Every structure is written in structure tokens, then in C-alpha cells.
């Protein structure tokens, strides 16, 4: 009886651990804040099939990059993801002293269309891709900033 009970408990524990491994990783809030979109400037648009992405950042960041300087602390870079003509989500990068040493003080956060944090999007995935772009302030569209509109 005791052996059978131990086998049942062991099977339940193993099943529970396997189920944990299949759960989606959820993001956590971090230091990234949602910016005042009216204070940002659009610098490029990317179309990917049915998805349109508008890129925005601060006028100070645009001026710094164009002058060959780093973007200042406090800079927000926002990707506004439109689908079917409606905002689907926002991805926000924010630079701040001591934010993260893997991406030289840049942190990442996803937001819902209502500008609340999107905990279903794991920002670590964003950081993983952007780490490869260290020479361009972790931006994939850095060169688009250099072309004034």
C-alpha cells in the first residue's frame, strides 16, 4: 500500500513538473514606462504583410544620433504595431542608467493597445534579439534615424 501511494504521488509530482515546463513564460513589469506619444517623433515605417509598424522616439534622441552621440538616458523608442488599421500593441525600449548591463541600460516592455503592460509578451525575447545590435544603440532601424525626414 505504501509503495503504491509513493508511486501515485511520484507520478502526480512528475505530471505537475512536466505541465510547468509547458506553461508560457510571462513577462514581469520592469522600469520601462509608457511614454507620452505626443512628445515623440515618427522616424520610419515598416510594412510586413498585414502588419504596419511605426517607429517613434524623442527629438533629443534623434538629434543625438544625428550628431554621432549616444541617445540620452530617459529615451523611449516605440514600435507601434498596427493590424487592420488599429493599434494591436506597442513595444517600448527605454534607456536609463543602471537598467540592464546586457543591453547597456536599455530595457524592453510590451504594452496593450490601452497602454497597460502586456504580461503575455516576454520582454526577455526582445532583449535577446536586440543584444546583437549593440553597435547601433540596440536598434534595428538605427540607420533610418540618420535620414532626416
C-alpha positions in Angstrom: 0.0 0.0 0.0 2.8 2.4 0.9 4.7 1.7 -2.3 1.6 2.2 -4.4 0.9 5.5 -2.6 4.5 6.6 -3.3 4.2 5.7 -7.0 1.0 7.6 -7.3 2.4 10.7 -5.6 5.6 10.5 -7.7 3.5 10.3 -10.9 1.4 13.3 -9.8 4.6 15.3 -9.0 6.2 14.4 -12.3 3.0 15.3 -14.2 2.9 18.7 -12.4 6.5 19.4 -13.2 6.0 18.5 -16.8 3.0 20.8 -17.0 5.0 23.6 -15.6 7.5 23.2 -18.4 4.8 23.7 -21.0 3.3 26.9 -19.5 4.1 30.1 -21.4 6.7 32.4 -19.9 5.1 35.5 -18.7 6.7 38.9 -18.6 7.1 40.9 -15.5 6.8 44.7 -15.1 10.1 46.4 -15.1 11.3 50.0 -15.1 10.0 50.8 -18.6 7.2 53.4 -18.5 4.8 54.2 -21.3 5.8 57.5 -22.9 3.8 60.5 -23.9 3.3 59.6 -27.6 2.6 63.2 -28.5 6.1 64.1 -27.4 7.7 61.6 -29.7 8.6 61.9 -33.4 8.0 59.4 -36.1 11.2 58.4 -37.9 10.3 55.4 -40.1 7.6 52.9 -41.0 8.0 49.2 -41.8 5.4 47.2 -43.6 5.4 43.4 -43.0 2.5 41.9 -44.9 -0.7 42.8 -43.0 1.4 44.5 -40.2 2.4 48.2 -40.3 5.0 49.3 -37.7 5.6 53.0 -37.0 8.8 53.8 -35.1 8.9 56.8 -32.8 11.4 58.3 -30.4 12.3 61.6 -28.7 13.5 64.6 -30.6 16.6 64.6 -28.3 17.4 61.0 -29.3 17.1 61.9 -33.0 19.4 64.9 -32.6 21.9 62.9 -30.6 22.1 60.1 -33.1 22.4 62.6 -36.0 25.3 64.3 -34.1 27.1 61.0 -33.6 26.3 60.9 -29.9 24.6 58.2 -27.8 20.9 58.5 -27.1 20.4 60.2 -23.7 19.1 58.4 -20.6 15.3 58.6 -20.5 15.0 58.0 -24.2 11.9 56.0 -25.3 11.9 54.2 -28.6 8.4 52.9 -29.5 7.3 50.4 -32.1 3.5 50.9 -32.7 2.2 47.7 -34.2 -0.9 48.3 -36.4 -3.1 45.4 -37.8 -6.2 46.1 -39.8 -5.7 49.8 -39.3 -5.9 49.5 -35.5 -3.2 49.6 -32.8 -2.5 45.9 -32.0 0.3 46.5 -29.4 3.2 48.7 -28.5 6.8 47.7 -27.9 8.8 50.2 -25.9 12.5 50.4 -25.3 13.7 52.8 -22.6 17.2 53.8 -21.7 18.2 54.6 -18.1 21.3 54.4 -16.0 21.6 51.0 -14.4 18.7 49.5 -16.2 20.4 46.4 -17.7 24.1 45.7 -18.3 23.4 43.2 -21.1 22.0 46.0 -23.3 23.9 49.0 -22.0 21.0 50.4 -19.9 18.1 49.6 -22.3 15.1 47.7 -21.1 12.1 46.4 -23.1 8.4 46.2 -22.4 5.3 45.3 -24.4 2.1 47.2 -23.9 -1.6 46.6 -24.8 -3.5 49.0 -27.1 -4.9 50.6 -24.0 -1.2 51.2 -22.9 -1.3 48.8 -20.0 1.6 46.3 -19.6 1.2 43.3 -21.8 2.2 40.4 -19.4 1.7 37.8 -22.2 4.7 39.2 -24.1 8.1 38.2 -22.6 10.4 41.2 -23.0 13.4 38.9 -22.5 12.8 37.7 -26.0 13.1 41.3 -27.3 16.3 41.7 -25.4 17.7 38.5 -26.8 17.3 39.7 -30.4 18.4 43.3 -29.7 21.6 42.2 -28.0 23.1 41.6 -31.4 22.7 45.3 -32.3 25.0 46.8 -29.6 26.9 49.0 -32.1 23.7 50.8 -33.0 22.1 51.5 -29.6 20.4 48.1 -29.8 18.2 49.4 -32.7 17.5 47.5 -35.8 16.4 50.7 -37.7 19.2 52.9 -36.4 20.1 54.0 -40.0 16.6 55.3 -40.5 17.2 57.8 -37.8 20.2 59.1 -39.6 18.0 60.0 -42.6 16.1 63.2 -41.5 12.5 63.3 -42.9 
